């Protein structure tokens, strides 16, 4: 599965964050750096599963793509760490929402 996100972080910072994130997970989901280049990282995980993170700088930020077969949830979790901006009503498209338990 291929996942993609755009982040304001520079490409080198995204790759450094990926190295830290994927090599420090619990043993079941840990992945070990196999190859790296200026725009990509490949990791090997459980059962030899490959996980690839690629970056591309654009005027609108850094496009980050993640590809894997078994580590989809871990890529999604990593992507959630890449946007330092807090969610707002405009970001989510939701308005007039009441927090659970407050109505």
C-alpha positions as CSV (number, residue, x, y, z in Angstrom):
1,X,0.0,0.0,0.0
2,X,1.2,3.5,-0.8
3,X,0.5,6.4,1.6
4,X,1.3,10.1,1.0
5,X,1.4,13.3,3.1
6,X,2.8,16.8,2.6
7,X,4.6,18.3,5.5
8,X,6.3,21.7,6.1
9,X,9.4,19.9,7.4
10,X,12.5,19.8,5.2
11,X,13.3,16.5,3.5
12,X,16.4,15.7,5.5
13,X,14.5,16.3,8.7
14,X,11.8,13.9,7.6
15,X,14.3,11.2,6.8
16,X,16.0,11.7,10.2
17,X,12.7,11.4,11.9
18,X,11.9,8.2,10.0
19,X,15.2,6.6,11.1
20,X,14.4,7.4,14.7
21,X,10.7,6.4,14.5
22,X,11.0,3.0,12.8
23,X,14.2,1.8,14.5
24,X,12.9,2.5,18.0
25,X,9.5,0.8,17.9
26,X,8.5,-2.3,19.9
27,X,10.3,-5.5,18.8
28,X,7.3,-6.9,16.9
29,X,7.1,-3.8,14.7
30,X,10.7,-2.7,14.7
31,X,12.3,-2.1,11.3
32,X,16.0,-1.9,10.6
33,X,17.6,0.5,8.2
34,X,18.8,-1.4,5.1
35,X,19.5,1.3,2.5
36,X,19.5,5.1,2.3
37,X,19.9,7.9,-0.1
38,X,19.3,11.7,-0.2
39,X,15.6,11.1,-0.9
40,X,14.7,7.7,0.5
41,X,15.2,5.1,3.2
42,X,14.4,1.4,3.0
43,X,13.9,-0.7,6.2
44,X,13.5,-4.4,6.8
45,X,11.1,-5.6,9.4
46,X,9.3,-8.7,10.7
47,X,9.7,-11.6,8.2
48,X,11.9,-9.6,5.9
49,X,9.0,-7.1,5.1
50,X,10.3,-4.0,3.3
51,X,9.2,-0.5,4.2
52,X,10.2,2.4,2.0
53,X,10.0,6.1,2.8
54,X,10.6,8.6,0.1
55,X,10.7,12.4,0.1
56,X,10.4,15.1,-2.6
57,X,10.7,18.9,-1.9
58,X,8.1,21.1,-3.5
59,X,7.1,24.8,-3.1
60,X,4.2,23.7,-0.9
61,X,6.4,21.6,1.5
62,X,7.9,18.1,1.4
63,X,5.9,15.3,-0.1
64,X,6.5,12.1,1.9
65,X,5.5,8.7,0.5
66,X,5.5,5.5,2.4
67,X,5.1,2.0,0.9
68,X,4.8,-1.4,2.6
69,X,2.7,-4.5,2.7
70,X,2.5,-5.2,6.5
71,X,3.5,-1.9,8.1
72,X,0.6,0.3,7.0
73,X,-0.4,1.3,10.5
74,X,3.1,2.2,11.5
75,X,3.5,4.4,8.4
76,X,0.2,6.2,9.3
77,X,1.5,6.7,12.8
78,X,4.8,8.1,11.6
79,X,2.9,10.5,9.2
80,X,0.9,11.8,12.1
81,X,4.1,13.1,13.7
82,X,5.1,15.1,10.6
83,X,2.7,18.0,10.8
84,X,3.5,20.2,13.8
85,X,0.4,22.3,13.3
86,X,-2.6,21.6,15.6
87,X,-5.8,20.5,14.0
88,X,-8.3,23.3,13.6
89,X,-11.8,23.5,12.4
90,X,-10.6,24.7,9.0
91,X,-8.1,21.9,8.7
92,X,-10.7,19.2,9.3
93,X,-13.7,20.9,7.7
94,X,-15.7,20.4,10.9
95,X,-17.6,23.2,12.6
96,X,-19.9,23.6,15.6
97,X,-18.7,20.4,17.1
98,X,-19.2,19.6,20.8
99,X,-16.6,17.6,22.7
100,X,-17.7,14.2,23.9
101,X,-19.3,14.2,27.3
102,X,-19.8,18.0,27.4
103,X,-23.3,18.3,25.9
